[in-house]
Amino acid sequence: MHKKVPFAPQATRQLFERRRFVQGLAAGGVMLGLSPFALPAHAARPGEAGPSVPELSGTEFNLEVSELPVNFTGNARMAVAVNGSIPAPTLRWREGDEVTIRVTNKLREDTSIHWHGIILPFQMDGVPGISFAGIPPGTTFTYRFKVEQAGTYWYHSHSGMQEQMGMYGAIVIEPREGNGTRVQREHVVLLSDWSDEDPMRVFAKLKAQSDYYNFNQPTAVDFFRDVQAEGMKAALDKRRMWNQMRMSPTDLGDLSSATLTYLMNGTTPAGNWTGLFRPGEKVRLRFINGSANTFYDVRIPGLKLRMVQADGVDQEPVTVDEFRFGPGETYDAIVEPKDDAYTVFAQSMERTGYARGTLAVRPGLTSDVPALDRREWLTMADMMGAMGGGTAGGGMDHGAMNHGAMNHGAMNHHGAMANADGMNSAHAGHAMPAGASASLARPSTVARHARTEYGPSTDMRVDMARTNLDDPGIGLRNNGRRVLTLADQHTVGGPMDVRGAEREIELHLTGNMERYTWSLDGLEFGKSTPVTLRYGERVRVILHNDTMMTHPMHLHGMWSELEAPDGSFLARRHTLPVQPAQRISFLVTADALGRWAWHCHLMLHMDSGMFREVVVA
């Protein structure tokens, strides 16, 4: 499936090694120019105590979007900043207040701001072409809405590649009645990623060769390690299987530290963002994944993480050593540090680099930085779901790939359920209609593939996806640490709506790695029709992942109430990660009139077509 390159060009390999081990400049991101606004986070010096990101609070806000010269790696580049800061200023609101935010565009192109996870009128949601026209150069757009929730959220551009270029910031909303979780201190920990390359050039490289940035390809050393562990025949069979499928077992992410520098609060690992504490304090850490491309695995060696909030919503506390989260997700954790310094360590899922900072009693202290975990290969369970065995568990159809070695008899042709384009305005061709079955009490498990999945935009289909939610994911299984899973999450107070599903909608996350196309039901955005929900109805949504990658799926404007496989309520979320060959379900109450976006929050996947419009009418 991939065009393999045995040896990377020397310059590219040197760049990869430099970024992996040097991890950016010590003063990474220091400004090359002057800003009329407060000193931004990226001007912080090594060891400077946080919070170093500007904060704005109240009900009236003025934000200015402009270009900003930065230097994270030794190469001067232009970024997109808000009020001269990367990250953008942290906005502090209070539940129940009406906020007014005036956004002035000083760029030479349109811009926008989306308030991620915020429940508001669709005209204020900030998605060009869906909820408004965008903000032209030289103009000001005023966002105004009532804040109906509390917790940790964030905001970012929804225009072009501006989010990748620095346009993202944190939102902290204080509860109307005060915070029930008593802590003595808190820090926002906003993770992101930066590339010196133009994002469209990165995209073009992936279109030409989808594994361009993957230097973790199987090697002879891996083969002989397999021989030693499994025997010659098993090792040869394993390598033969991957070669026949033309897939790479190390395709965990599209990008790597070959092009990315990983940032914590706008600071490189060498810059060492620092958050202060006093021993014995309870410290709340508001983790936000504001990256465009990166799943992070986060831990603080020597400290337990008491997870109390997910996506801004209070959860029944659960204590873990580590958690994974993708772009768009937020988690709040409480820690109780007692020593002088602890490393906040966030390694990328594909294990090529990390973001890091320090919790310390005073500036300048550091603690040991862990080595990157050994990379893990995708398993057959990640590829084949419930038929793959092992931890991750589905029968995979490679009919679209024309591989004779695969069992084409397992193909599950349900194209007759769909109309000509696999979708109509109500999505009825891919839905289980209300009253059709008493099984609506629990999510269905049989894949319903649309006709449109049998085309050039789809190179694999999983027929028997796994439904387990207790899997932490590739690279985190059986690592000796207690890792948070979706099954661990339970929203305090239960669901917002106690009604069961009136009907069921199924969407398949699809792609073709060789073409580097991403889609829903085999249809890229622009070729699909909207998903239409009736105002007030209660709908079950099933997301079925037919790809090898994990997708953080974000539905704008409405809560996604995650279900267990038996249909019982688990957690209220706004962004849900769907692992390879996995099938998850959630309930949505269509209580928000208007036009909304629904997409994968990996920026290049969204830009490639894994995006759908939702209409509530």
Buried (B, 14 or more C-beta within 10 A) or exposed (E): BBEEBEEBEEEBEEBBEBBBEBBBBBBBBBBEEEBEBBEBBBBBEBBBBBBBBBBBEEEEBEBBBBBBBBBBBEEEBEBBBBBBBBBBBBBBBBBBBEBBBBBBBEBEEBBBBBBBBBBBBBEBBBBBBBBBEBBEEEEEBEBBBEBEBBBBBBBBBBBBBBBBBBBBBBBBBBBEEEEEBEBEBBBBBBBBBBBBBBBEEBBEBBBEBBBBBBBBBBEEEBBEEBBEEEEEEEBBEBBEBBEBBBBBBBBBBBBBBBBBBBBBBBBBBBBBBBBBBEEEBBBBBBBBBBBBBBBBBBBBBBBBBBBBBBBBBBBEBBEBBBBBBBBBBBBBBBBBBEEBBBBBBBBBBBBBBBBBBBBBEEBEBBBEBEEBBEBBBBBBBBBBBBBBEEBBBBBBBBBBBEBEEBEEEBBBEBBEBBBEBBBBEBBBBBBBEBEEEEEBEBBBBEBBBBBBBBBEBBBBBBBBBBBBBEBBBBBBBEBEBBBBBBBBBBBBEEBBBEEEBBBBBBBBBBBBBBBBBBBBBBBBBEBBBBBBBEEEBBBBBBBBBBBBBBBBBBBBBBBBBBBBBEBEBBBBBBBBBBBBBBBBBBBBBBBBBBBBBBBBBBBBBBBBBBBBBBBBE
